[in-house]
Amino acid sequence: MRIILGMPKEIESVEWNEKGKKWVTKKIQIEEYHGFTECRYCQKPMSHNVKTNGEFKVIYTKCGCSKSN
């Protein structure tokens, strides 16, 4: 896990929608930022450790080697 300088205010997360059988992105407002884990292939952030809505969570994002259609 790495810690970066300057806390992001929001992160675009990606979640699996089981009903629609597709990936859905949404913006998450960040209260506290506690670092990220990078993709082993492209070394870009893949998950972020944050506090949002009073809860500590792991937020997943699209890494640099994911392809969009």
HUFEN-V183331 format. One record per run of one state. SS is the DSSP state (hx for helix, st for strand, lp for the rest). FROM is the first residue (numbers start at 1). TO is the last residue. If there is no record, write none. Layout:
ss=(SS;SS)
from=(FROM;FROM)
to=(TO;TO)
This chain:
ss=(lp;st;lp;st;lp;st;lp;st;lp;st;lp;st;lp)
from=(1;2;3;10;18;22;30;32;39;45;53;55;61)
to=(1;2;9;17;21;29;31;38;44;52;54;60;69)
